[in-house]
């Protein structure tokens, strides 16, 4: 089992969500986050005063998946989140040691 964590632009979230549902993802967790990568933020002018926005708003999507579905899930995120511009995001893949469905007590991939 793997945990796929994707950080994507707000504007691409609905497209990514639809792509994941289309490939059979039954559940995901999302969080609104702020951060920066190579962009290092940007500068804005508000009422004549320039200020720097250092942490950009993004959406973090977490999906637990089986090893067999991993490539399909990652491909769906990559293709749907990509705009070709700086700041499209990142995908992180980590190993899941155990998963337990609280309601039924199921463990492992059956709990996904």
VMD Tcl script that builds the backbone (N, CA, C; Angstrom):
set m [mol new atoms 336]
animate dup $m
set s [atomselect $m all]
$s set {name element resname resid chain x y z} {
  {N N UNK 1 A 0.839 -1.183 0.000}
  {CA C UNK 1 A 0.000 0.000 0.000}
  {C C UNK 1 A 0.877 1.237 0.000}
  {N N UNK 2 A 0.376 2.270 -0.639}
  {CA C UNK 2 A 1.111 3.526 -0.738}
  {C C UNK 2 A 0.198 4.692 -0.361}
  {N N UNK 3 A 0.830 5.756 0.139}
  {CA C UNK 3 A 0.137 7.021 0.361}
  {C C UNK 3 A 0.671 7.992 -0.672}
  {N N UNK 4 A -0.222 8.514 -1.495}
  {CA C UNK 4 A 0.141 9.494 -2.515}
  {C C UNK 4 A -0.303 10.855 -1.995}
  {N N UNK 5 A 0.652 11.762 -1.873}
  {CA C UNK 5 A 0.377 13.120 -1.418}
  {C C UNK 5 A 0.731 14.062 -2.561}
  {N N UNK 6 A -0.248 14.832 -3.000}
  {CA C UNK 6 A -0.031 15.768 -4.104}
  {C C UNK 6 A -0.324 17.182 -3.616}
  {N N UNK 7 A 0.558 18.106 -3.978}
  {CA C UNK 7 A 0.348 19.525 -3.702}
  {C C UNK 7 A 0.078 20.177 -5.055}
  {N N UNK 8 A -1.131 20.743 -5.232}
  {CA C UNK 8 A -1.525 21.284 -6.533}
  {C C UNK 8 A -2.103 22.689 -6.376}
  {N N UNK 9 A -2.201 23.383 -7.506}
  {CA C UNK 9 A -2.815 24.708 -7.524}
  {C C UNK 9 A -4.307 24.596 -7.219}
  {N N UNK 10 A -4.837 25.638 -6.559}
  {CA C UNK 10 A -6.276 25.683 -6.287}
  {C C UNK 10 A -7.091 25.561 -7.571}
  {N N UNK 11 A -6.605 26.200 -8.624}
  {CA C UNK 11 A -7.361 26.232 -9.875}
  {C C UNK 11 A -7.448 24.868 -10.540}
  {N N UNK 12 A -6.580 23.918 -10.177}
  {CA C UNK 12 A -6.575 22.591 -10.789}
  {C C UNK 12 A -7.230 21.537 -9.907}
  {N N UNK 13 A -7.649 21.908 -8.700}
  {CA C UNK 13 A -8.163 20.919 -7.760}
  {C C UNK 13 A -9.358 20.142 -8.296}
  {N N UNK 14 A -10.372 20.817 -8.824}
  {CA C UNK 14 A -11.562 20.106 -9.306}
  {C C UNK 14 A -11.233 19.158 -10.452}
  {N N UNK 15 A -10.323 19.553 -11.321}
  {CA C UNK 15 A -9.921 18.700 -12.440}
  {C C UNK 15 A -9.206 17.457 -11.905}
  {N N UNK 16 A -8.326 17.634 -10.924}
  {CA C UNK 16 A -7.618 16.497 -10.329}
  {C C UNK 16 A -8.599 15.573 -9.622}
  {N N UNK 17 A -9.522 16.138 -8.857}
  {CA C UNK 17 A -10.513 15.331 -8.139}
  {C C UNK 17 A -11.326 14.478 -9.108}
  {N N UNK 18 A -11.790 15.086 -10.198}
  {CA C UNK 18 A -12.564 14.327 -11.198}
  {C C UNK 18 A -11.725 13.221 -11.824}
  {N N UNK 19 A -10.463 13.509 -12.126}
  {CA C UNK 19 A -9.579 12.506 -12.732}
  {C C UNK 19 A -9.369 11.333 -11.785}
  {N N UNK 20 A -9.221 11.605 -10.501}
  {CA C UNK 20 A -9.031 10.523 -9.532}
  {C C UNK 20 A -10.287 9.668 -9.392}
  {N N UNK 21 A -11.443 10.296 -9.380}
  {CA C UNK 21 A -12.696 9.537 -9.304}
  {C C UNK 21 A -12.855 8.663 -10.548}
  {N N UNK 22 A -12.483 9.177 -11.711}
  {CA C UNK 22 A -12.597 8.413 -12.962}
  {C C UNK 22 A -11.721 7.163 -12.972}
  {N N UNK 23 A -10.570 7.200 -12.279}
  {CA C UNK 23 A -9.689 6.024 -12.264}
  {C C UNK 23 A -9.999 5.089 -11.095}
  {N N UNK 24 A -11.061 5.373 -10.352}
  {CA C UNK 24 A -11.510 4.444 -9.330}
  {C C UNK 24 A -11.110 4.753 -7.901}
  {N N UNK 25 A -10.596 5.955 -7.645}
  {CA C UNK 25 A -10.267 6.323 -6.269}
  {C C UNK 25 A -11.570 6.555 -5.520}
  {N N UNK 26 A -11.725 5.865 -4.394}
  {CA C UNK 26 A -12.973 5.940 -3.641}
  {C C UNK 26 A -12.932 6.921 -2.487}
  {N N UNK 27 A -11.744 7.363 -2.114}
  {CA C UNK 27 A -11.653 8.310 -1.012}
  {C C UNK 27 A -10.370 9.109 -1.079}
  {N N UNK 28 A -10.440 10.322 -0.573}
  {CA C UNK 28 A -9.255 11.172 -0.518}
  {C C UNK 28 A -9.457 12.187 0.591}
  {N N UNK 29 A -8.365 12.755 1.043}
  {CA C UNK 29 A -8.395 13.813 2.047}
  {C C UNK 29 A -7.739 15.035 1.436}
  {N N UNK 30 A -8.343 16.198 1.657}
  {CA C UNK 30 A -7.757 17.425 1.128}
  {C C UNK 30 A -7.565 18.430 2.254}
  {N N UNK 31 A -6.547 19.242 2.087}
  {CA C UNK 31 A -6.229 20.287 3.054}
  {C C UNK 31 A -5.776 21.516 2.287}
  {N N UNK 32 A -6.242 22.684 2.727}
  {CA C UNK 32 A -5.728 23.921 2.139}
  {C C UNK 32 A -4.429 24.248 2.863}
  {N N UNK 33 A -3.366 24.414 2.084}
  {CA C UNK 33 A -2.040 24.645 2.653}
  {C C UNK 33 A -1.399 25.866 2.013}
  {N N UNK 34 A -0.303 26.316 2.588}
  {CA C UNK 34 A 0.487 27.407 2.027}
  {C C UNK 34 A 1.943 26.971 2.011}
  {N N UNK 35 A 2.660 27.380 0.985}
  {CA C UNK 35 A 4.071 27.038 0.911}
  {C C UNK 35 A 4.722 27.682 -0.298}
  {N N UNK 36 A 5.983 27.349 -0.503}
  {CA C UNK 36 A 6.674 27.845 -1.684}
  {C C UNK 36 A 7.708 26.838 -2.125}
  {N N UNK 37 A 8.019 26.899 -3.405}
  {CA C UNK 37 A 9.059 26.074 -3.989}
  {C C UNK 37 A 9.979 26.999 -4.763}
  {N N UNK 38 A 10.173 26.680 -6.017}
  {CA C UNK 38 A 11.049 27.517 -6.848}
  {C C UNK 38 A 10.468 28.901 -7.104}
  {N N UNK 39 A 9.161 29.032 -6.981}
  {CA C UNK 39 A 8.528 30.331 -7.223}
  {C C UNK 39 A 9.001 31.388 -6.239}
  {N N UNK 40 A 9.209 30.978 -5.006}
  {CA C UNK 40 A 9.626 31.888 -3.933}
  {C C UNK 40 A 8.637 33.020 -3.710}
  {N N UNK 41 A 7.378 32.805 -4.026}
  {CA C UNK 41 A 6.371 33.827 -3.807}
  {C C UNK 41 A 6.313 34.824 -4.952}
  {N N UNK 42 A 5.650 35.945 -4.702}
  {CA C UNK 42 A 5.522 36.995 -5.704}
  {C C UNK 42 A 5.264 38.318 -4.998}
  {N N UNK 43 A 5.322 39.414 -5.755}
  {CA C UNK 43 A 5.101 40.745 -5.192}
  {C C UNK 43 A 3.791 41.301 -5.715}
  {N N UNK 44 A 3.077 41.987 -4.829}
  {CA C UNK 44 A 1.811 42.619 -5.181}
  {C C UNK 44 A 1.829 44.061 -4.717}
  {N N UNK 45 A 0.983 44.862 -5.338}
  {CA C UNK 45 A 0.820 46.246 -4.901}
  {C C UNK 45 A -0.613 46.400 -4.425}
  {N N UNK 46 A -0.771 46.867 -3.193}
  {CA C UNK 46 A -2.089 47.087 -2.605}
  {C C UNK 46 A -2.146 48.501 -2.073}
  {N N UNK 47 A -3.039 49.309 -2.630}
  {CA C UNK 47 A -3.193 50.717 -2.245}
  {C C UNK 47 A -1.865 51.460 -2.303}
  {N N UNK 48 A -1.117 51.184 -3.367}
  {CA C UNK 48 A 0.127 51.896 -3.602}
  {C C UNK 48 A 1.333 51.373 -2.841}
  {N N UNK 49 A 1.140 50.352 -2.021}
  {CA C UNK 49 A 2.251 49.798 -1.238}
  {C C UNK 49 A 2.568 48.405 -1.766}
  {N N UNK 50 A 3.840 48.193 -2.049}
  {CA C UNK 50 A 4.262 46.882 -2.556}
  {C C UNK 50 A 4.572 45.965 -1.377}
  {N N UNK 51 A 4.069 44.740 -1.446}
  {CA C UNK 51 A 4.407 43.765 -0.423}
  {C C UNK 51 A 4.647 42.409 -1.081}
  {N N UNK 52 A 5.363 41.570 -0.368}
  {CA C UNK 52 A 5.758 40.273 -0.908}
  {C C UNK 52 A 4.907 39.165 -0.293}
  {N N UNK 53 A 4.331 38.328 -1.154}
  {CA C UNK 53 A 3.591 37.154 -0.722}
  {C C UNK 53 A 4.561 35.985 -0.800}
  {N N UNK 54 A 4.997 35.488 0.346}
  {CA C UNK 54 A 6.039 34.462 0.366}
  {C C UNK 54 A 5.486 33.049 0.324}
  {N N UNK 55 A 4.329 32.827 0.926}
  {CA C UNK 55 A 3.736 31.493 0.939}
  {C C UNK 55 A 2.479 31.509 0.081}
  {N N UNK 56 A 2.474 30.664 -0.937}
  {CA C UNK 56 A 1.373 30.628 -1.894}
  {C C UNK 56 A 0.328 29.598 -1.474}
  {N N UNK 57 A -0.954 29.903 -1.693}
  {CA C UNK 57 A -2.000 28.943 -1.347}
  {C C UNK 57 A -2.011 27.770 -2.331}
  {N N UNK 58 A -2.120 26.565 -1.798}
  {CA C UNK 58 A -2.177 25.339 -2.591}
  {C C UNK 58 A -3.178 24.403 -1.935}
  {N N UNK 59 A -3.457 23.280 -2.585}
  {CA C UNK 59 A -4.304 22.239 -2.022}
  {C C UNK 59 A -3.472 20.967 -1.918}
  {N N UNK 60 A -3.509 20.341 -0.737}
  {CA C UNK 60 A -2.823 19.069 -0.542}
  {C C UNK 60 A -3.871 17.963 -0.624}
  {N N UNK 61 A -3.624 16.999 -1.501}
  {CA C UNK 61 A -4.529 15.863 -1.693}
  {C C UNK 61 A -3.803 14.605 -1.246}
  {N N UNK 62 A -4.438 13.819 -0.388}
  {CA C UNK 62 A -3.845 12.568 0.085}
  {C C UNK 62 A -4.751 11.409 -0.318}
  {N N UNK 63 A -4.143 10.405 -0.941}
  {CA C UNK 63 A -4.881 9.229 -1.404}
  {C C UNK 63 A -4.104 7.980 -1.003}
  {N N UNK 64 A -4.755 7.090 -0.275}
  {CA C UNK 64 A -4.154 5.789 0.032}
  {C C UNK 64 A -4.577 4.837 -1.084}
  {N N UNK 65 A -3.618 4.083 -1.625}
  {CA C UNK 65 A -3.932 3.207 -2.755}
  {C C UNK 65 A -3.127 1.913 -2.686}
  {N N UNK 66 A -3.603 0.925 -3.399}
  {CA C UNK 66 A -2.875 -0.338 -3.487}
  {C C UNK 66 A -1.674 -0.165 -4.411}
  {N N UNK 67 A -0.705 -1.060 -4.287}
  {CA C UNK 67 A 0.476 -0.993 -5.149}
  {C C UNK 67 A 0.091 -1.138 -6.624}
  {N N UNK 68 A -0.946 -1.938 -6.914}
  {CA C UNK 68 A -1.364 -2.168 -8.295}
  {C C UNK 68 A -1.957 -0.916 -8.939}
  {N N UNK 69 A -2.630 -0.079 -8.146}
  {CA C UNK 69 A -3.266 1.124 -8.686}
  {C C UNK 69 A -2.354 2.349 -8.658}
  {N N UNK 70 A -1.178 2.221 -8.062}
  {CA C UNK 70 A -0.305 3.375 -7.843}
  {C C UNK 70 A -0.004 4.143 -9.128}
  {N N UNK 71 A 0.456 3.452 -10.169}
  {CA C UNK 71 A 0.826 4.146 -11.410}
  {C C UNK 71 A -0.358 4.874 -12.031}
  {N N UNK 72 A -1.540 4.269 -11.971}
  {CA C UNK 72 A -2.742 4.883 -12.530}
  {C C UNK 72 A -3.104 6.155 -11.772}
  {N N UNK 73 A -3.016 6.103 -10.450}
  {CA C UNK 73 A -3.345 7.264 -9.623}
  {C C UNK 73 A -2.350 8.397 -9.874}
  {N N UNK 74 A -1.063 8.076 -9.894}
  {CA C UNK 74 A -0.035 9.098 -10.114}
  {C C UNK 74 A -0.194 9.726 -11.496}
  {N N UNK 75 A -0.434 8.906 -12.509}
  {CA C UNK 75 A -0.611 9.423 -13.869}
  {C C UNK 75 A -1.816 10.354 -13.941}
  {N N UNK 76 A -2.911 9.989 -13.269}
  {CA C UNK 76 A -4.114 10.831 -13.277}
  {C C UNK 76 A -3.832 12.194 -12.649}
  {N N UNK 77 A -3.075 12.200 -11.560}
  {CA C UNK 77 A -2.740 13.477 -10.919}
  {C C UNK 77 A -1.826 14.301 -11.818}
  {N N UNK 78 A -0.785 13.665 -12.339}
  {CA C UNK 78 A 0.172 14.383 -13.207}
  {C C UNK 78 A -0.524 15.045 -14.391}
  {N N UNK 79 A -1.327 14.268 -15.101}
  {CA C UNK 79 A -1.954 14.774 -16.324}
  {C C UNK 79 A -2.997 15.847 -16.035}
  {N N UNK 80 A -3.730 15.703 -14.935}
  {CA C UNK 80 A -4.793 16.672 -14.660}
  {C C UNK 80 A -4.286 17.937 -13.974}
  {N N UNK 81 A -3.174 17.866 -13.254}
  {CA C UNK 81 A -2.653 19.044 -12.549}
  {C C UNK 81 A -1.692 19.867 -13.399}
  {N N UNK 82 A -1.166 19.287 -14.458}
  {CA C UNK 82 A -0.133 19.957 -15.255}
  {C C UNK 82 A -0.704 21.097 -16.094}
  {N N UNK 83 A -0.108 22.287 -15.934}
  {CA C UNK 83 A -0.432 23.427 -16.796}
  {C C UNK 83 A 0.790 23.827 -17.612}
  {N N UNK 84 A 1.967 23.338 -17.204}
  {CA C UNK 84 A 3.200 23.702 -17.879}
  {C C UNK 84 A 3.840 24.959 -17.323}
  {N N UNK 85 A 3.242 25.514 -16.276}
  {CA C UNK 85 A 3.768 26.722 -15.659}
  {C C UNK 85 A 4.473 26.386 -14.350}
  {N N UNK 86 A 5.316 27.296 -13.910}
  {CA C UNK 86 A 5.963 27.129 -12.612}
  {C C UNK 86 A 4.889 27.087 -11.535}
  {N N UNK 87 A 5.033 26.193 -10.572}
  {CA C UNK 87 A 4.079 26.120 -9.468}
  {C C UNK 87 A 2.993 25.088 -9.651}
  {N N UNK 88 A 3.130 24.191 -10.632}
  {CA C UNK 88 A 2.123 23.147 -10.834}
  {C C UNK 88 A 2.023 22.209 -9.639}
  {N N UNK 89 A 3.089 22.037 -8.890}
  {CA C UNK 89 A 3.020 21.241 -7.674}
  {C C UNK 89 A 3.983 20.075 -7.649}
  {N N UNK 90 A 3.770 19.197 -6.683}
  {CA C UNK 90 A 4.618 18.028 -6.479}
  {C C UNK 90 A 3.748 16.848 -6.076}
  {N N UNK 91 A 4.301 15.637 -6.307}
  {CA C UNK 91 A 3.664 14.403 -5.858}
  {C C UNK 91 A 4.691 13.647 -5.024}
  {N N UNK 92 A 4.275 13.223 -3.840}
  {CA C UNK 92 A 5.122 12.439 -2.955}
  {C C UNK 92 A 4.471 11.075 -2.745}
  {N N UNK 93 A 5.272 10.023 -2.769}
  {CA C UNK 93 A 4.757 8.664 -2.583}
  {C C UNK 93 A 5.496 8.041 -1.405}
  {N N UNK 94 A 4.730 7.582 -0.420}
  {CA C UNK 94 A 5.316 6.944 0.751}
  {C C UNK 94 A 4.675 5.586 0.992}
  {N N UNK 95 A 5.403 4.738 1.659}
  {CA C UNK 95 A 4.925 3.391 1.993}
  {C C UNK 95 A 3.971 3.478 3.178}
  {N N UNK 96 A 2.856 2.746 3.085}
  {CA C UNK 96 A 1.916 2.642 4.202}
  {C C UNK 96 A 2.148 1.305 4.890}
  {N N UNK 97 A 2.435 1.337 6.155}
  {CA C UNK 97 A 2.667 0.104 6.883}
  {C C UNK 97 A 1.376 -0.649 7.178}
  {N N UNK 98 A 0.326 0.053 7.538}
  {CA C UNK 98 A -0.923 -0.603 7.918}
  {C C UNK 98 A -2.072 0.376 7.712}
  {N N UNK 99 A -3.243 -0.176 7.440}
  {CA C UNK 99 A -4.466 0.613 7.315}
  {C C UNK 99 A -5.567 -0.156 8.023}
  {N N UNK 100 A -6.345 0.514 8.855}
  {CA C UNK 100 A -7.414 -0.141 9.610}
  {C C UNK 100 A -8.690 0.662 9.435}
  {N N UNK 101 A -9.749 -0.007 8.997}
  {CA C UNK 101 A -11.065 0.639 8.931}
  {C C UNK 101 A -11.678 0.538 10.320}
  {N N UNK 102 A -11.920 1.661 10.945}
  {CA C UNK 102 A -12.383 1.687 12.329}
  {C C UNK 102 A -13.732 0.986 12.479}
  {N N UNK 103 A -14.663 1.238 11.587}
  {CA C UNK 103 A -16.020 0.699 11.707}
  {C C UNK 103 A -16.046 -0.819 11.729}
  {N N UNK 104 A -15.277 -1.460 10.842}
  {CA C UNK 104 A -15.351 -2.923 10.694}
  {C C UNK 104 A -14.141 -3.663 11.243}
  {N N UNK 105 A -13.052 -2.950 11.491}
  {CA C UNK 105 A -11.839 -3.608 11.949}
  {C C UNK 105 A -11.022 -4.228 10.827}
  {N N UNK 106 A -11.457 -4.044 9.562}
  {CA C UNK 106 A -10.700 -4.585 8.429}
  {C C UNK 106 A -9.311 -3.978 8.426}
  {N N UNK 107 A -8.342 -4.761 7.934}
  {CA C UNK 107 A -6.958 -4.313 7.922}
  {C C UNK 107 A -6.360 -4.492 6.533}
  {N N UNK 108 A -5.309 -3.722 6.265}
  {CA C UNK 108 A -4.610 -3.825 4.992}
  {C C UNK 108 A -5.408 -3.233 3.846}
  {N N UNK 109 A -5.221 -3.809 2.656}
  {CA C UNK 109 A -5.862 -3.273 1.459}
  {C C UNK 109 A -7.377 -3.379 1.511}
  {N N UNK 110 A -7.917 -4.349 2.273}
  {CA C UNK 110 A -9.379 -4.458 2.395}
  {C C UNK 110 A -9.966 -3.226 3.068}
  {N N UNK 111 A -9.167 -2.545 3.885}
  {CA C UNK 111 A -9.634 -1.365 4.596}
  {C C UNK 111 A -9.635 -0.109 3.725}
  {N N UNK 112 A -8.940 -0.181 2.586}
  {CA C UNK 112 A -8.904 0.981 1.703}
  {C C UNK 112 A -10.263 1.168 1.063}
}
mol reanalyze $m
mol bondsrecalc $m
mol representation Tube
mol addrep $m
